[in-house]
Amino acid sequence: MRKSRFTDEQMIAILQERAAGAKVGELCRRHGITETTLGRWQRKYGGLQVTEAKRLKQLEDENRQLKRIIADQALNLQVVKDLLGKKW
């Protein structure tokens, strides 16, 4: 997945500008983003503070690691089952 050019803190700051009453079109033009991107950020980070967003990012990374570990273990288990299931 492509890495964003904005940090979580920057995204939240832009959303806070929007909540303060900035016009969406002008806000998007100033920061070089589309309205779709702004809407996506609103769904993901709407109402979060910077510390909460950092924690969310940390949990997502941890979840990604755990999923990778589970996939590796499932693959290893399948290999062992295949080897033990064969008649020599």
Secondary structure as UniProt FT lines:
FT   HELIX           8..19
FT   TURN            20..21
FT   HELIX           24..31
FT   HELIX           35..45
FT   TURN            46..47
FT   HELIX           50..85
//
